[in-house]
Amino acid sequence: MTAMPRRVVTMGLCLLASCRSLGPSAGPAPAVCNELSGGARLATGDGASLWFKVLEGSGAGDTFLYLHGGPGHHSLDFERAMAGQLKGRLVVMDQRGCGRSRLGPESAIGLEPTLEDVERVLEATQTQRVVLVAHSFGAAVAVSFARARPHLVRGIVFVDTNADTGAAFTHQLKTLASTPEFAADKARLEALASSPESVFARLVEAYQLVGVEAAQRRLQWHDESARQAHRQAEAEEGLARCTDRRIVEAYAASGFLDGRQAQSLGARLPVPAVVFAGRHSQTIGPSVVRDAEAWGATLEWFDASAHFPFLEERAHFVEALERFVVTLPP
């Protein structure tokens, strides 16, 4: 794999759904988060501290568990957008080392410990069966959890995501290379898009080249006011730099972010599923259609959204979510 760039990078990528720091050296470098929204903590056996929160709905219904993107984002966006909107109970959690959750010196990093954390949170909230809502990279967690523990999952709502990280990153590179705003860097962006080297490392360089904010506006957002509100919320909660950079480094070093998980994550699911995709998103690309079919999931488009339909079309999102839930078998 091509070496990571030698300087610290603040980036927002496909399944890395928001700005996170990625540096050349291992070790934690999170900021101190304010944790203004309350919540609870759960200790794990390997020294991690998991942050989660339960929001009661407007009536009886399912329990939803939100799995944020990344690796390295947090659940604040979904918590604020969906608070008081759902009939059932909503549980949000920050995955280990992300947002308000913490890693210890000996804490494991990767998909399997994250799956164990999901089960810990379900046990702590006395949830017997859950509807998973998986945004972006959260699909990897949701798919793996449903396959390993299908008896705990009623259904999955995927939000602008796919099974093939490599394909999504390649689509982002091609989109940046074809964007008139970045014409001055077109030759280098085209070279990055066609290189056989690590697609994750190439995308890191592309974000450095054009600027993180400019890249995110092009790839992830349709409504500029929604993007600004997202940034303001992160600032209020102190979450913009909270994630431990060991998280992204570990997934990058394993090749996970270059799409090596695609075959194992792209097969038919043992539970019902739906994919909500933003019509204006350039984060995932056409593989969202292919992978929805492979999962056996229905696909619903959000015509006024990009990568964050629950922020850009909240009413449509809530209606579509509730419409899916009533179709689930008991």
Secondary structure by P-SEA (a helix, b strand, c coil): ccccccccccccccccccbbbbccccccccccccccccccccccccbbbbbbbbbbcccbbbbbbbbbccccccaaaaaaaccccccbbbbbbbccccccccccccccccaaaaaaaaaaaaaaacccccbbbbcccaaaaaaaaaaaccccccbbbbccccccaaaaaaaaaaaaaaccccccaaaaaaaaaaccccaaaaaaaaaaaacaaaaaaacccccaaaaaaaaaaaaaacccccccaaaaaaaaaaccccccccccccccccccbbbbbbccccccccaaaaaaaaacbbbbbbcccccccccccaaaaaaaaaaaaaaccc
